[in-house]
């Protein structure tokens, strides 16, 4: 099953929202937090998304729509 690792940064107003939980329920992807540092006013995490390639892309678009910043960790967009 394809997976993609992304770096997610949370603006202060999004810190307390369950964004990763929501993505896991709205899209057919498994979310796996690999590393994270979340504080009162800032936060980031390295997240692995596993699922069909198109669904991973939809989940990333969904994260961005929710107001978080998403950057790929690796140049290989989707791994098999």
GIHU-V490510 format. One record per residue. N is the residue number from 1. RES is the residue in one small letter. SS is DSSP state (alpha for helix, beta for strand, coil for the rest). NEAR is the number of other ideal C-beta (glycine too) atoms within 10 Angstrom. Layout:
# GIHU-V490510
N&RES&SS&NEAR ; N&RES&SS&NEAR
This chain:
# GIHU-V490510
1&x&coil&11 ; 2&x&coil&16 ; 3&x&beta&16 ; 4&x&beta&22 ; 5&x&beta&15 ; 6&x&beta&20 ; 7&x&beta&15 ; 8&x&beta&22 ; 9&x&beta&13 ; 10&x&beta&23 ; 11&x&coil&12 ; 12&x&alpha&11 ; 13&x&alpha&9 ; 14&x&alpha&15 ; 15&x&coil&14 ; 16&x&coil&11 ; 17&x&coil&13 ; 18&x&coil&9 ; 19&x&alpha&20 ; 20&x&alpha&20 ; 21&x&alpha&10 ; 22&x&alpha&14 ; 23&x&alpha&21 ; 24&x&alpha&17 ; 25&x&alpha&11 ; 26&x&alpha&12 ; 27&x&coil&22 ; 28&x&coil&14 ; 29&x&beta&26 ; 30&x&beta&12 ; 31&x&beta&20 ; 32&x&beta&14 ; 33&x&beta&11 ; 34&x&beta&12 ; 35&x&beta&9 ; 36&x&beta&13 ; 37&x&beta&9 ; 38&x&beta&11 ; 39&x&coil&10 ; 40&x&coil&8 ; 41&x&coil&9 ; 42&x&coil&12 ; 43&x&beta&19 ; 44&x&beta&16 ; 45&x&beta&19 ; 46&x&beta&15 ; 47&x&beta&24 ; 48&x&beta&16 ; 49&x&beta&25 ; 50&x&beta&16 ; 51&x&beta&21 ; 52&x&coil&14 ; 53&x&alpha&14 ; 54&x&alpha&12 ; 55&x&alpha&15 ; 56&x&alpha&22 ; 57&x&alpha&17 ; 58&x&alpha&17 ; 59&x&alpha&23 ; 60&x&alpha&22 ; 61&x&alpha&12 ; 62&x&alpha&17 ; 63&x&alpha&22 ; 64&x&alpha&12 ; 65&x&alpha&8 ; 66&x&coil&16 ; 67&x&coil&12 ; 68&x&coil&20 ; 69&x&beta&14 ; 70&x&beta&17 ; 71&x&beta&9 ; 72&x&beta&13 ; 73&x&coil&13 ; 74&x&coil&10 ; 75&x&coil&5 ; 76&x&coil&10 ; 77&x&coil&12 ; 78&x&coil&16 ; 79&x&beta&12 ; 80&x&coil&7
